């Protein structure tokens, strides 16, 4: 039976059975669900940052600096949420919290940045 998953909650790895107590176990479906949640968080952060950059009228490198600051802040908040837990147990690697989803995020950022810049400053 599948249990309900709370949005934004990391899914823990399965508990080892008694005979597998010394072996490491990974649940690929749970790691994939955590990766999807991380991606959704990155895209939402990029959309909000793109809207802010567009409304503020940022152009050129100043907009991308805002995006990079947003990525850094998002990564810090996600790492802080994890606290003292081992990120390797919840993701493919500890670097995933810092780098995964930035490519998707930059596309969403540019889309909303240009859209709101045009709506507010051109029309």
Buried (B, 14 or more C-beta within 10 A) or exposed (E): EEEEEEEEEBBEBEEEEEEEEEEEEEEEEBBEBBBEBBBBBBBEBBBBBBBBBBBBEBEEEEBBEBBBEBBEEBBEEBEEEBEEEEBBBBBBEBEBBBEBBBEBBBEBBBBBBBEBBEEEEEE
